[in-house]
Amino acid sequence: MTVYQLLQIIWAVSAIGLIVLVLLHSPKGDGIGGIGGQAQLFTSAKSAETALNRVTWTLAIIFIGLTVVLSAGWVQ
């Protein structure tokens, strides 16, 4: 497995994860709470939303960064 293939796999996983996390966000601020009690893993709905936002932003940065690297041809 080459570095290019590894970066493509990470890029694809981050894309799928980003789609899932964006769908978990609720326009009313429920976030994970709308999925069926998953917010009970966190101390409050606010902390669940904060954690969801951080993970979403992290995956977005990884996805955009890898998109630039892979499309520019910097890695062969």
N, CA, C and O atoms as a Maestro MAE file, in Angstrom:
{
 s_m_m2io_version
 :::
 2.0.0
}

f_m_ct {
 s_m_title
 :::
 protein
 m_atom[304] {
  # First column is atom index #
  i_m_mmod_type
  r_m_x_coord
  r_m_y_coord
  r_m_z_coord
  i_m_residue_number
  s_m_chain_name
  s_m_pdb_residue_name
  s_m_pdb_atom_name
  i_m_atomic_number
  :::
  1 25 0.852 -1.165 0.000 1 A "MET " " N  " 7
  2 3 0.000 0.000 0.000 1 A "MET " " CA " 6
  3 2 0.906 1.239 0.000 1 A "MET " " C  " 6
  4 15 1.815 1.363 0.821 1 A "MET " " O  " 8
  5 25 0.639 2.132 -0.923 2 A "THR " " N  " 7
  6 3 1.452 3.339 -1.032 2 A "THR " " CA " 6
  7 2 0.877 4.449 -0.147 2 A "THR " " C  " 6
  8 15 -0.236 4.345 0.367 2 A "THR " " O  " 8
  9 25 1.655 5.493 0.010 3 A "VAL " " N  " 7
  10 3 1.201 6.641 0.805 3 A "VAL " " CA " 6
  11 2 -0.015 7.279 0.146 3 A "VAL " " C  " 6
  12 15 -0.939 7.719 0.830 3 A "VAL " " O  " 8
  13 25 -0.012 7.329 -1.178 4 A "TYR " " N  " 7
  14 3 -1.132 7.908 -1.916 4 A "TYR " " CA " 6
  15 2 -2.432 7.144 -1.635 4 A "TYR " " C  " 6
  16 15 -3.478 7.754 -1.413 4 A "TYR " " O  " 8
  17 25 -2.361 5.827 -1.645 5 A "GLN " " N  " 7
  18 3 -3.536 5.007 -1.369 5 A "GLN " " CA " 6
  19 2 -4.000 5.178 0.072 5 A "GLN " " C  " 6
  20 15 -5.201 5.217 0.340 5 A "GLN " " O  " 8
  21 25 -3.056 5.278 0.994 6 A "LEU " " N  " 7
  22 3 -3.400 5.495 2.397 6 A "LEU " " CA " 6
  23 2 -4.115 6.830 2.581 6 A "LEU " " C  " 6
  24 15 -5.103 6.919 3.310 6 A "LEU " " O  " 8
  25 25 -3.608 7.869 1.915 7 A "LEU " " N  " 7
  26 3 -4.262 9.180 2.005 7 A "LEU " " CA " 6
  27 2 -5.653 9.149 1.382 7 A "LEU " " C  " 6
  28 15 -6.563 9.811 1.881 7 A "LEU " " O  " 8
  29 25 -5.831 8.400 0.313 8 A "GLN " " N  " 7
  30 3 -7.154 8.270 -0.299 8 A "GLN " " CA " 6
  31 2 -8.132 7.572 0.640 8 A "GLN " " C  " 6
  32 15 -9.300 7.954 0.718 8 A "GLN " " O  " 8
  33 25 -7.663 6.558 1.348 9 A "ILE " " N  " 7
  34 3 -8.529 5.859 2.301 9 A "ILE " " CA " 6
  35 2 -8.923 6.787 3.442 9 A "ILE " " C  " 6
  36 15 -10.089 6.842 3.831 9 A "ILE " " O  " 8
  37 25 -7.947 7.518 3.977 10 A "ILE " " N  " 7
  38 3 -8.252 8.477 5.051 10 A "ILE " " CA " 6
  39 2 -9.214 9.538 4.550 10 A "ILE " " C  " 6
  40 15 -10.122 9.941 5.276 10 A "ILE " " O  " 8
  41 25 -9.027 9.997 3.314 11 A "TRP " " N  " 7
  42 3 -9.904 11.004 2.712 11 A "TRP " " CA " 6
  43 2 -11.338 10.480 2.598 11 A "TRP " " C  " 6
  44 15 -12.286 11.192 2.929 11 A "TRP " " O  " 8
  45 25 -11.498 9.242 2.132 12 A "ALA " " N  " 7
  46 3 -12.829 8.657 1.974 12 A "ALA " " CA " 6
  47 2 -13.504 8.442 3.331 12 A "ALA " " C  " 6
  48 15 -14.697 8.706 3.479 12 A "ALA " " O  " 8
  49 25 -12.752 7.967 4.311 13 A "VAL " " N  " 7
  50 3 -13.323 7.756 5.649 13 A "VAL " " CA " 6
  51 2 -13.728 9.085 6.276 13 A "VAL " " C  " 6
  52 15 -14.766 9.170 6.932 13 A "VAL " " O  " 8
  53 25 -12.918 10.118 6.080 14 A "SER " " N  " 7
  54 3 -13.274 11.424 6.631 14 A "SER " " CA " 6
  55 2 -14.508 11.988 5.935 14 A "SER " " C  " 6
  56 15 -15.318 12.664 6.570 14 A "SER " " O  " 8
  57 25 -14.662 11.721 4.643 15 A "ALA " " N  " 7
  58 3 -15.849 12.190 3.919 15 A "ALA " " CA " 6
  59 2 -17.115 11.515 4.454 15 A "ALA " " C  " 6
  60 15 -18.128 12.176 4.686 15 A "ALA " " O  " 8
  61 25 -17.050 10.213 4.646 16 A "ILE " " N  " 7
  62 3 -18.214 9.486 5.170 16 A "ILE " " CA " 6
  63 2 -18.516 9.927 6.604 16 A "ILE " " C  " 6
  64 15 -19.672 10.141 6.966 16 A "ILE " " O  " 8
  65 25 -17.469 10.058 7.409 17 A "GLY " " N  " 7
  66 3 -17.667 10.520 8.786 17 A "GLY " " CA " 6
  67 2 -18.239 11.915 8.844 17 A "GLY " " C  " 6
  68 15 -19.070 12.214 9.702 17 A "GLY " " O  " 8
  69 25 -17.799 12.775 7.935 18 A "LEU " " N  " 7
  70 3 -18.314 14.140 7.898 18 A "LEU " " CA " 6
  71 2 -19.788 14.163 7.525 18 A "LEU " " C  " 6
  72 15 -20.562 14.932 8.094 18 A "LEU " " O  " 8
  73 25 -20.176 13.335 6.585 19 A "ILE " " N  " 7
  74 3 -21.592 13.247 6.203 19 A "ILE " " CA " 6
  75 2 -22.439 12.803 7.387 19 A "ILE " " C  " 6
  76 15 -23.484 13.392 7.665 19 A "ILE " " O  " 8
  77 25 -21.988 11.765 8.084 20 A "VAL " " N  " 7
  78 3 -22.737 11.249 9.230 20 A "VAL " " CA " 6
  79 2 -22.846 12.300 10.332 20 A "VAL " " C  " 6
  80 15 -23.920 12.504 10.897 20 A "VAL " " O  " 8
  81 25 -21.731 12.966 10.637 21 A "LEU " " N  " 7
  82 3 -21.749 13.954 11.712 21 A "LEU " " CA " 6
  83 2 -22.612 15.165 11.376 21 A "LEU " " C  " 6
  84 15 -23.290 15.704 12.250 21 A "LEU " " O  " 8
  85 25 -22.591 15.590 10.134 22 A "VAL " " N  " 7
  86 3 -23.444 16.722 9.747 22 A "VAL " " CA " 6
  87 2 -24.911 16.329 9.869 22 A "VAL " " C  " 6
  88 15 -25.738 17.143 10.279 22 A "VAL " " O  " 8
  89 25 -25.238 15.094 9.519 23 A "LEU " " N  " 7
  90 3 -26.623 14.641 9.655 23 A "LEU " " CA " 6
  91 2 -27.048 14.500 11.116 23 A "LEU " " C  " 6
  92 15 -28.236 14.589 11.424 23 A "LEU " " O  " 8
  93 25 -26.092 14.282 12.016 24 A "LEU " " N  " 7
  94 3 -26.421 14.182 13.436 24 A "LEU " " CA " 6
  95 2 -26.761 15.538 14.049 24 A "LEU " " C  " 6
  96 15 -27.462 15.612 15.058 24 A "LEU " " O  " 8
  97 25 -26.263 16.600 13.439 25 A "HIS " " N  " 7
  98 3 -26.581 17.934 13.956 25 A "HIS " " CA " 6
  99 2 -28.068 18.207 13.781 25 A "HIS " " C  " 6
  100 15 -28.669 17.844 12.769 25 A "HIS " " O  " 8
  101 25 -28.632 18.836 14.761 26 A "SER " " N  " 7
  102 3 -30.039 19.186 14.703 26 A "SER " " CA " 6
  103 2 -30.174 20.697 14.580 26 A "SER " " C  " 6
  104 15 -29.447 21.435 15.245 26 A "SER " " O  " 8
  105 25 -31.082 21.167 13.749 27 A "PRO " " N  " 7
  106 3 -31.246 22.616 13.621 27 A "PRO " " CA " 6
  107 2 -31.781 23.270 14.899 27 A "PRO " " C  " 6
  108 15 -31.649 24.481 15.077 27 A "PRO " " O  " 8
  109 25 -32.376 22.486 15.773 28 A "LYS " " N  " 7
  110 3 -32.917 23.025 17.025 28 A "LYS " " CA " 6
  111 2 -31.913 22.947 18.160 28 A "LYS " " C  " 6
  112 15 -32.212 23.377 19.274 28 A "LYS " " O  " 8
  113 25 -30.738 22.413 17.905 29 A "GLY " " N  " 7
  114 3 -29.731 22.290 18.945 29 A "GLY " " CA " 6
  115 2 -29.810 20.985 19.705 29 A "GLY " " C  " 6
  116 15 -29.102 20.806 20.695 29 A "GLY " " O  " 8
  117 25 -30.670 20.055 19.258 30 A "ASP " " N  " 7
  118 3 -30.760 18.754 19.924 30 A "ASP " " CA " 6
  119 2 -29.501 17.934 19.693 30 A "ASP " " C  " 6
  120 15 -29.011 17.260 20.599 30 A "ASP " " O  " 8
  121 25 -28.989 17.995 18.492 31 A "GLY " " N  " 7
  122 3 -27.789 17.235 18.161 31 A "GLY " " CA " 6
  123 2 -28.010 15.749 18.286 31 A "GLY " " C  " 6
  124 15 -28.946 15.209 17.697 31 A "GLY " " O  " 8
  125 25 -27.172 15.086 19.035 32 A "ILE " " N  " 7
  126 3 -27.240 13.638 19.185 32 A "ILE " " CA " 6
  127 2 -28.508 13.228 19.941 32 A "ILE " " C  " 6
  128 15 -28.944 12.083 19.823 32 A "ILE " " O  " 8
  129 25 -29.086 14.111 20.690 33 A "GLY " " N  " 7
  130 3 -30.264 13.786 21.480 33 A "GLY " " CA " 6
  131 2 -31.451 13.330 20.656 33 A "GLY " " C  " 6
  132 15 -32.305 12.602 21.163 33 A "GLY " " O  " 8
  133 25 -31.525 13.737 19.404 34 A "GLY " " N  " 7
  134 3 -32.632 13.346 18.550 34 A "GLY " " CA " 6
  135 2 -32.525 11.932 18.027 34 A "GLY " " C  " 6
  136 15 -33.469 11.447 17.403 34 A "GLY " " O  " 8
  137 25 -31.436 11.261 18.249 35 A "ILE " " N  " 7
  138 3 -31.218 9.926 17.712 35 A "ILE " " CA " 6
  139 2 -31.827 8.845 18.610 35 A "ILE " " C  " 6
  140 15 -31.934 7.693 18.188 35 A "ILE " " O  " 8
  141 25 -32.208 9.173 19.779 36 A "GLY " " N  " 7
  142 3 -32.829 8.173 20.636 36 A "GLY " " CA " 6
  143 2 -32.093 7.976 21.946 36 A "GLY " " C  " 6
  144 15 -31.799 6.844 22.331 36 A "GLY " " O  " 8
  145 25 -31.798 9.046 22.621 37 A "GLY " " N  " 7
  146 3 -31.195 8.939 23.930 37 A "GLY " " CA " 6
  147 2 -29.689 8.813 23.938 37 A "GLY " " C  " 6
  148 15 -29.110 8.506 24.980 37 A "GLY " " O  " 8
  149 25 -29.042 9.036 22.830 38 A "GLN " " N  " 7
  150 3 -27.586 8.927 22.780 38 A "GLN " " CA " 6
  151 2 -26.901 10.032 23.568 38 A "GLN " " C  " 6
  152 15 -25.742 9.881 23.954 38 A "GLN " " O  " 8
  153 25 -27.588 11.128 23.813 39 A "ALA " " N  " 7
  154 3 -26.971 12.240 24.535 39 A "ALA " " CA " 6
  155 2 -26.745 11.906 26.004 39 A "ALA " " C  " 6
  156 15 -26.076 12.666 26.705 39 A "ALA " " O  " 8
  157 25 -27.284 10.792 26.486 40 A "GLN " " N  " 7
  158 3 -27.076 10.420 27.875 40 A "GLN " " CA " 6
  159 2 -25.636 9.996 28.140 40 A "GLN " " C  " 6
  160 15 -25.230 9.863 29.294 40 A "GLN " " O  " 8
  161 25 -24.867 9.784 27.081 41 A "LEU " " N  " 7
  162 3 -23.451 9.488 27.249 41 A "LEU " " CA " 6
  163 2 -22.696 10.719 27.727 41 A "LEU " " C  " 6
  164 15 -21.606 10.608 28.289 41 A "LEU " " O  " 8
  165 25 -23.272 11.878 27.506 42 A "PHE " " N  " 7
  166 3 -22.643 13.133 27.876 42 A "PHE " " CA " 6
  167 2 -23.332 13.694 29.105 42 A "PHE " " C  " 6
  168 15 -24.418 13.245 29.469 42 A "PHE " " O  " 8
  169 25 -22.705 14.680 29.752 43 A "THR " " N  " 7
  170 3 -23.287 15.231 30.966 43 A "THR " " CA " 6
  171 2 -24.479 16.125 30.674 43 A "THR " " C  " 6
  172 15 -25.383 16.245 31.500 43 A "THR " " O  " 8
  173 25 -24.486 16.755 29.503 44 A "SER " " N  " 7
  174 3 -25.618 17.594 29.137 44 A "SER " " CA " 6
  175 2 -25.705 17.688 27.628 44 A "SER " " C  " 6
  176 15 -24.789 17.271 26.918 44 A "SER " " O  " 8
  177 25 -26.807 18.235 27.139 45 A "ALA " " N  " 7
  178 3 -26.982 18.414 25.701 45 A "ALA " " CA " 6
  179 2 -25.967 19.412 25.160 45 A "ALA " " C  " 6
  180 15 -25.520 19.301 24.019 45 A "ALA " " O  " 8
  181 25 -25.610 20.384 25.988 46 A "LYS " " N  " 7
  182 3 -24.639 21.396 25.566 46 A "LYS " " CA " 6
  183 2 -23.264 20.767 25.335 46 A "LYS " " C  " 6
  184 15 -22.603 21.080 24.345 46 A "LYS " " O  " 8
  185 25 -22.829 19.889 26.231 47 A "SER " " N  " 7
  186 3 -21.523 19.254 26.050 47 A "SER " " CA " 6
  187 2 -21.541 18.288 24.869 47 A "SER " " C  " 6
  188 15 -20.526 18.129 24.191 47 A "SER " " O  " 8
  189 25 -22.676 17.643 24.611 48 A "ALA " " N  " 7
  190 3 -22.789 16.754 23.455 48 A "ALA " " CA " 6
  191 2 -22.671 17.550 22.171 48 A "ALA " " C  " 6
  192 15 -21.993 17.127 21.234 48 A "ALA " " O  " 8
  193 25 -23.323 18.694 22.121 49 A "GLU " " N  " 7
  194 3 -23.265 19.543 20.930 49 A "GLU " " CA " 6
  195 2 -21.856 20.103 20.733 49 A "GLU " " C  " 6
  196 15 -21.379 20.199 19.602 49 A "GLU " " O  " 8
  197 25 -21.199 20.468 21.816 50 A "THR " " N  " 7
  198 3 -19.831 20.988 21.730 50 A "THR " " CA " 6
  199 2 -18.884 19.910 21.208 50 A "THR " " C  " 6
  200 15 -18.050 20.186 20.345 50 A "THR " " O  " 8
  201 25 -19.002 18.701 21.716 51 A "ALA " " N  " 7
  202 3 -18.150 17.600 21.259 51 A "ALA " " CA " 6
  203 2 -18.426 17.276 19.795 51 A "ALA " " C  " 6
  204 15 -17.498 17.013 19.030 51 A "ALA " " O  " 8
  205 25 -19.686 17.295 19.408 52 A "LEU " " N  " 7
  206 3 -20.062 17.027 18.026 52 A "LEU " " CA " 6
  207 2 -19.494 18.094 17.095 52 A "LEU " " C  " 6
  208 15 -19.025 17.782 16.001 52 A "LEU " " O  " 8
  209 25 -19.538 19.342 17.527 53 A "ASN " " N  " 7
  210 3 -18.970 20.433 16.724 53 A "ASN " " CA " 6
  211 2 -17.469 20.282 16.553 53 A "ASN " " C  " 6
  212 15 -16.949 20.486 15.455 53 A "ASN " " O  " 8
  213 25 -16.765 19.929 17.617 54 A "ARG " " N  " 7
  214 3 -15.307 19.779 17.538 54 A "ARG " " CA " 6
  215 2 -14.912 18.652 16.590 54 A "ARG " " C  " 6
  216 15 -14.006 18.811 15.772 54 A "ARG " " O  " 8
  217 25 -15.586 17.526 16.702 55 A "VAL " " N  " 7
  218 3 -15.262 16.391 15.832 55 A "VAL " " CA " 6
  219 2 -15.598 16.724 14.381 55 A "VAL " " C  " 6
  220 15 -14.856 16.352 13.472 55 A "VAL " " O  " 8
  221 25 -16.710 17.421 14.159 56 A "THR " " N  " 7
  222 3 -17.104 17.808 12.810 56 A "THR " " CA " 6
  223 2 -16.075 18.748 12.194 56 A "THR " " C  " 6
  224 15 -15.683 18.568 11.041 56 A "THR " " O  " 8
  225 25 -15.637 19.743 12.949 57 A "TRP " " N  " 7
  226 3 -14.633 20.683 12.440 57 A "TRP " " CA " 6
  227 2 -13.307 19.970 12.162 57 A "TRP " " C  " 6
  228 15 -12.641 20.262 11.169 57 A "TRP " " O  " 8
  229 25 -12.931 19.049 13.024 58 A "THR " " N  " 7
  230 3 -11.684 18.314 12.816 58 A "THR " " CA " 6
  231 2 -11.746 17.496 11.535 58 A "THR " " C  " 6
  232 15 -10.804 17.509 10.743 58 A "THR " " O  " 8
  233 25 -12.846 16.785 11.327 59 A "LEU " " N  " 7
  234 3 -12.993 15.998 10.104 59 A "LEU " " CA " 6
  235 2 -13.068 16.895 8.876 59 A "LEU " " C  " 6
  236 15 -12.551 16.532 7.819 59 A "LEU " " O  " 8
  237 25 -13.694 18.047 8.993 60 A "ALA " " N  " 7
  238 3 -13.774 18.971 7.861 60 A "ALA " " CA " 6
  239 2 -12.387 19.474 7.470 60 A "ALA " " C  " 6
  240 15 -12.075 19.569 6.283 60 A "ALA " " O  " 8
  241 25 -11.563 19.794 8.447 61 A "ILE " " N  " 7
  242 3 -10.206 20.270 8.165 61 A "ILE " " CA " 6
  243 2 -9.372 19.163 7.525 61 A "ILE " " C  " 6
  244 15 -8.620 19.411 6.582 61 A "ILE " " O  " 8
  245 25 -9.507 17.937 8.044 62 A "ILE " " N  " 7
  246 3 -8.784 16.803 7.458 62 A "ILE " " CA " 6
  247 2 -9.240 16.577 6.018 62 A "ILE " " C  " 6
  248 15 -8.413 16.383 5.127 62 A "ILE " " O  " 8
  249 25 -10.539 16.602 5.792 63 A "PHE " " N  " 7
  250 3 -11.090 16.368 4.451 63 A "PHE " " CA " 6
  251 2 -10.618 17.432 3.467 63 A "PHE " " C  " 6
  252 15 -10.177 17.103 2.366 63 A "PHE " " O  " 8
  253 25 -10.706 18.696 3.849 64 A "ILE " " N  " 7
  254 3 -10.302 19.782 2.952 64 A "ILE " " CA " 6
  255 2 -8.794 19.740 2.705 64 A "ILE " " C  " 6
  256 15 -8.342 19.930 1.576 64 A "ILE " " O  " 8
  257 25 -8.025 19.494 3.753 65 A "GLY " " N  " 7
  258 3 -6.578 19.413 3.588 65 A "GLY " " CA " 6
  259 2 -6.163 18.290 2.651 65 A "GLY " " C  " 6
  260 15 -5.320 18.483 1.775 65 A "GLY " " O  " 8
  261 25 -6.754 17.121 2.836 66 A "LEU " " N  " 7
  262 3 -6.419 15.992 1.965 66 A "LEU " " CA " 6
  263 2 -6.930 16.206 0.545 66 A "LEU " " C  " 6
  264 15 -6.315 15.732 -0.410 66 A "LEU " " O  " 8
  265 25 -8.042 16.910 0.394 67 A "THR " " N  " 7
  266 3 -8.538 17.231 -0.942 67 A "THR " " CA " 6
  267 2 -7.523 18.083 -1.692 67 A "THR " " C  " 6
  268 15 -7.254 17.845 -2.870 67 A "THR " " O  " 8
  269 25 -6.965 19.068 -1.016 68 A "VAL " " N  " 7
  270 3 -5.961 19.929 -1.643 68 A "VAL " " CA " 6
  271 2 -4.706 19.130 -1.978 68 A "VAL " " C  " 6
  272 15 -4.174 19.239 -3.083 68 A "VAL " " O  " 8
  273 25 -4.236 18.332 -1.033 69 A "VAL " " N  " 7
  274 3 -3.007 17.562 -1.246 69 A "VAL " " CA " 6
  275 2 -3.175 16.553 -2.378 69 A "VAL " " C  " 6
  276 15 -2.300 16.431 -3.236 69 A "VAL " " O  " 8
  277 25 -4.288 15.833 -2.384 70 A "LEU " " N  " 7
  278 3 -4.493 14.816 -3.402 70 A "LEU " " CA " 6
  279 2 -4.749 15.411 -4.778 70 A "LEU " " C  " 6
  280 15 -4.288 14.868 -5.782 70 A "LEU " " O  " 8
  281 25 -5.483 16.526 -4.837 71 A "SER " " N  " 7
  282 3 -5.787 17.117 -6.145 71 A "SER " " CA " 6
  283 2 -4.601 17.882 -6.722 71 A "SER " " C  " 6
  284 15 -4.505 18.026 -7.941 71 A "SER " " O  " 8
  285 25 -3.700 18.374 -5.881 72 A "ALA " " N  " 7
  286 3 -2.538 19.106 -6.368 72 A "ALA " " CA " 6
  287 2 -1.460 18.169 -6.885 72 A "ALA " " C  " 6
  288 15 -0.550 18.600 -7.594 72 A "ALA " " O  " 8
  289 25 -1.551 16.914 -6.542 73 A "GLY " " N  " 7
  290 3 -0.565 15.952 -7.005 73 A "GLY " " CA " 6
  291 2 0.753 16.033 -6.256 73 A "GLY " " C  " 6
  292 15 1.794 15.667 -6.801 73 A "GLY " " O  " 8
  293 25 0.726 16.499 -5.035 74 A "TRP " " N  " 7
  294 3 1.940 16.626 -4.238 74 A "TRP " " CA " 6
  295 2 2.462 15.281 -3.757 74 A "TRP " " C  " 6
  296 15 3.636 15.155 -3.409 74 A "TRP " " O  " 8
  297 25 1.600 14.282 -3.737 75 A "VAL " " N  " 7
  298 3 1.993 12.937 -3.291 75 A "VAL " " CA " 6
  299 2 1.767 11.997 -4.467 75 A "VAL " " C  " 6
  300 15 0.703 11.997 -5.087 75 A "VAL " " O  " 8
  301 25 2.769 11.208 -4.758 76 A "GLN " " N  " 7
  302 3 2.647 10.262 -5.890 76 A "GLN " " CA " 6
  303 2 2.610 8.852 -5.404 76 A "GLN " " C  " 6
  304 15 2.510 7.925 -6.207 76 A "GLN " " O  " 8
  :::
 }
 m_bond[303] {
  # First column is bond index #
  i_m_from
  i_m_to
  i_m_order
  :::
  1 1 2 1
  2 2 3 1
  3 3 4 2
  4 3 5 1
  5 5 6 1
  6 6 7 1
  7 7 8 2
  8 7 9 1
  9 9 10 1
  10 10 11 1
  11 11 12 2
  12 11 13 1
  13 13 14 1
  14 14 15 1
  15 15 16 2
  16 15 17 1
  17 17 18 1
  18 18 19 1
  19 19 20 2
  20 19 21 1
  21 21 22 1
  22 22 23 1
  23 23 24 2
  24 23 25 1
  25 25 26 1
  26 26 27 1
  27 27 28 2
  28 27 29 1
  29 29 30 1
  30 30 31 1
  31 31 32 2
  32 31 33 1
  33 33 34 1
  34 34 35 1
  35 35 36 2
  36 35 37 1
  37 37 38 1
  38 38 39 1
  39 39 40 2
  40 39 41 1
  41 41 42 1
  42 42 43 1
  43 43 44 2
  44 43 45 1
  45 45 46 1
  46 46 47 1
  47 47 48 2
  48 47 49 1
  49 49 50 1
  50 50 51 1
  51 51 52 2
  52 51 53 1
  53 53 54 1
  54 54 55 1
  55 55 56 2
  56 55 57 1
  57 57 58 1
  58 58 59 1
  59 59 60 2
  60 59 61 1
  61 61 62 1
  62 62 63 1
  63 63 64 2
  64 63 65 1
  65 65 66 1
  66 66 67 1
  67 67 68 2
  68 67 69 1
  69 69 70 1
  70 70 71 1
  71 71 72 2
  72 71 73 1
  73 73 74 1
  74 74 75 1
  75 75 76 2
  76 75 77 1
  77 77 78 1
  78 78 79 1
  79 79 80 2
  80 79 81 1
  81 81 82 1
  82 82 83 1
  83 83 84 2
  84 83 85 1
  85 85 86 1
  86 86 87 1
  87 87 88 2
  88 87 89 1
  89 89 90 1
  90 90 91 1
  91 91 92 2
  92 91 93 1
  93 93 94 1
  94 94 95 1
  95 95 96 2
  96 95 97 1
  97 97 98 1
  98 98 99 1
  99 99 100 2
  100 99 101 1
  101 101 102 1
  102 102 103 1
  103 103 104 2
  104 103 105 1
  105 105 106 1
  106 106 107 1
  107 107 108 2
  108 107 109 1
  109 109 110 1
  110 110 111 1
  111 111 112 2
  112 111 113 1
  113 113 114 1
  114 114 115 1
  115 115 116 2
  116 115 117 1
  117 117 118 1
  118 118 119 1
  119 119 120 2
  120 119 121 1
  121 121 122 1
  122 122 123 1
  123 123 124 2
  124 123 125 1
  125 125 126 1
  126 126 127 1
  127 127 128 2
  128 127 129 1
  129 129 130 1
  130 130 131 1
  131 131 132 2
  132 131 133 1
  133 133 134 1
  134 134 135 1
  135 135 136 2
  136 135 137 1
  137 137 138 1
  138 138 139 1
  139 139 140 2
  140 139 141 1
  141 141 142 1
  142 142 143 1
  143 143 144 2
  144 143 145 1
  145 145 146 1
  146 146 147 1
  147 147 148 2
  148 147 149 1
  149 149 150 1
  150 150 151 1
  151 151 152 2
  152 151 153 1
  153 153 154 1
  154 154 155 1
  155 155 156 2
  156 155 157 1
  157 157 158 1
  158 158 159 1
  159 159 160 2
  160 159 161 1
  161 161 162 1
  162 162 163 1
  163 163 164 2
  164 163 165 1
  165 165 166 1
  166 166 167 1
  167 167 168 2
  168 167 169 1
  169 169 170 1
  170 170 171 1
  171 171 172 2
  172 171 173 1
  173 173 174 1
  174 174 175 1
  175 175 176 2
  176 175 177 1
  177 177 178 1
  178 178 179 1
  179 179 180 2
  180 179 181 1
  181 181 182 1
  182 182 183 1
  183 183 184 2
  184 183 185 1
  185 185 186 1
  186 186 187 1
  187 187 188 2
  188 187 189 1
  189 189 190 1
  190 190 191 1
  191 191 192 2
  192 191 193 1
  193 193 194 1
  194 194 195 1
  195 195 196 2
  196 195 197 1
  197 197 198 1
  198 198 199 1
  199 199 200 2
  200 199 201 1
  201 201 202 1
  202 202 203 1
  203 203 204 2
  204 203 205 1
  205 205 206 1
  206 206 207 1
  207 207 208 2
  208 207 209 1
  209 209 210 1
  210 210 211 1
  211 211 212 2
  212 211 213 1
  213 213 214 1
  214 214 215 1
  215 215 216 2
  216 215 217 1
  217 217 218 1
  218 218 219 1
  219 219 220 2
  220 219 221 1
  221 221 222 1
  222 222 223 1
  223 223 224 2
  224 223 225 1
  225 225 226 1
  226 226 227 1
  227 227 228 2
  228 227 229 1
  229 229 230 1
  230 230 231 1
  231 231 232 2
  232 231 233 1
  233 233 234 1
  234 234 235 1
  235 235 236 2
  236 235 237 1
  237 237 238 1
  238 238 239 1
  239 239 240 2
  240 239 241 1
  241 241 242 1
  242 242 243 1
  243 243 244 2
  244 243 245 1
  245 245 246 1
  246 246 247 1
  247 247 248 2
  248 247 249 1
  249 249 250 1
  250 250 251 1
  251 251 252 2
  252 251 253 1
  253 253 254 1
  254 254 255 1
  255 255 256 2
  256 255 257 1
  257 257 258 1
  258 258 259 1
  259 259 260 2
  260 259 261 1
  261 261 262 1
  262 262 263 1
  263 263 264 2
  264 263 265 1
  265 265 266 1
  266 266 267 1
  267 267 268 2
  268 267 269 1
  269 269 270 1
  270 270 271 1
  271 271 272 2
  272 271 273 1
  273 273 274 1
  274 274 275 1
  275 275 276 2
  276 275 277 1
  277 277 278 1
  278 278 279 1
  279 279 280 2
  280 279 281 1
  281 281 282 1
  282 282 283 1
  283 283 284 2
  284 283 285 1
  285 285 286 1
  286 286 287 1
  287 287 288 2
  288 287 289 1
  289 289 290 1
  290 290 291 1
  291 291 292 2
  292 291 293 1
  293 293 294 1
  294 294 295 1
  295 295 296 2
  296 295 297 1
  297 297 298 1
  298 298 299 1
  299 299 300 2
  300 299 301 1
  301 301 302 1
  302 302 303 1
  303 303 304 2
  :::
 }
}
